[in-house]
Amino acid sequence: EHAAAGGAEQAASEAAADAGANEASSHASEADADRQAREEAERRAREQAEEAEQRTREERERKAREAAERKEVEMRRRAALEAERLAREEAERLVREEKERKAREEQERGQEEVARRARAFREKKQAEEEERRAAKAEKQAEDGRRKGAEEEERRARAAEEERRGRAAEEEERRGR
């Protein structure tokens, strides 16, 4: 009986120890589960923070890329406008130079025409003057020849009259 009571006591003591161990084990399991849940929550929070940071970084990079692309497009647009402006100015300059060249050539042709006409006019006047002088010289020569012939004829008549006069005087003398 004494042994049975001791055995029962021991069994009760063991059962209490088991129950204590189970309770301790149960507390340990709860603490472990809490720790795991906390670690899981921290891991998820870290992942979400990393994902948010990654999204923020990607968004910044995307915006920077888009800004760079916009800047590049704007630079190309400005370069194209500048090239177009320069091409237009060059075309206008060429047209202006061509007009000036044509006007200069026209003016030179006009001056050449004026000079040619003036030269032709001078040459015509000179030819007319030479013709007039030649006609005057011819008339003077003709007048000279006519006067010479008249003078010759007058002399011949005078000589003839003188000869007749002498002959008549001679006749008269003989007649006396």
Protein Blocks (a to p, Z undefined) as FASTA:
>chain_A
ZZmmmmmmmmmmmmmmmmmmmmmmmmmmmmmmmmmmmmmmmmmmmmmmmmmmmmmmmmmm
mmmmmmmmmmmmmmmmmmmmmmmmmmmmmmmmmmmmmmmmmmmmmmmmmmmmmmmmmmmm
mmmmmmmmmmmmmmmmmmmmmmmmmmmmmmmmmmmmmmmmmmmmmmmmmmmmmmZZ
